[in-house]
Amino acid sequence: MAHSSAINLFLLPASNRNNKYISLLATSLCEADPRVKMTALQGDSLFDIIRYLRVRKNSGVKNIVHIQWSTLLYGSRFLLKSLYLLAVNILLIIFIKSFFRFKIVWTVHNFSAHDYPHPIIDTIGRRFLFAISDCVVVQQKSTFSVYREKFPSKNIQYVPHGNYIDAYGAPAERDNALRRSFGFKDDDIVVLSLGVIAPYKLNEKIIESVILAQKEVPSLRLLIAGKGKERYLEELTKLAPAGAGIIVKNRFIPDYEIPQYFSIADCSVFYYDQSEMTSGGMILSLSYGVPIITRNIPAAEIVTVENGHIFKDEGELVETLKKIRSEFTPHDRRGTIDDMRVFDWSDSAKKLINIYDNL
């Protein structure tokens, strides 16, 4: 059935400087269908919808609020501010749904908010958002199956996360000068953890595993690169013995340098705590041809024998690290990249637009 109604989309957040997920999603939606018009909310605040409604009262337009992360509704390190934001945004969502027939879509990225200091508020906020959403989107087939069985009456849809092929520039040739700047030799085995350095990534477990694996593989090296809080970074640095080839680089990695960082890595490693469901970092690494080693989280369903390895605990991670250049023999980089083309942004955008049309 053909759909003719224009779609006015409020994407929350409207932008994200830390990665290109939001910009790739927004661009793909607008390119997939000219009926989709993006309306940015100032400061990603639902209050701005009231201003929009006062200025524009278009009939025949379908208004969609598509929320990516639930903490946009209540996220603050201050308890009272979190409670205030949660109460206000609950009322705003009920108001725009009840009186202006807005539709709410929520893409669930995590089981719980990463490192959020108020878990009870997080639970309340997530339960409210799940209940009030006209559609809940998940990005893993396994999660989709579990949710559909657990919530048979809820509108739950599977729309995969798109790839990052060339999103930060073309893959780079191995940059041995960058390797040496970290004290790594050209033939060392370099394991990379790239991106925000935060407790939910359990970098301490990765460091401990690398130290244990180095007893049999002394050429094993670890680079943890990204921006993080000083206190946590100091804790990580203390775990690594001097001269162990474990580098914690506290620096925001600009977009143009990301291909160079992946060029020096033999693989990327991901541990994650129980909050993690989707991993843009895993998709990013594979999109640049770098195989991954990951704990068995839902996002690990993209891992194959050609592009990575899944472990269930620290002991298995240690054994995997020992075998990176022997039993662990992934694709060549181009093959790994090509395998990620199946996660095409235009396909995901078409699925989302179909969801919007049917709400």
Secondary structure, DSSP 8 states (H G I E B T S, - for coil): -----EEEEEEESS--TT-SHHHHHHHHHHHH-TTEEE---GGG-THHHHHHHHH---TTEEEEEEES-GGGGT--SSHHHHHHHHHHHHHHHHHHHHHH--EEEEE--BSS-TT-S-HHHHHHHHHHHHHH-SEEEES-HHHHHHHHHH-TTS-EEE------TTTTSS-----HHHHHHTT--TTSEEEEEES-B-GGG-HHHHHHHHHHHTTT-TTEEEEEEE-B-HHHHHHHHHHS-TTSSEEEEES---GGGHHHHHHT-SEEEE---TTB---HHHHHHHHTT--EEEES-GGGGG--TTTEEEESSHHHHHHHHHTTTTT-----HHHHHHHGGGS-HHHHHHHHHHHHHT-
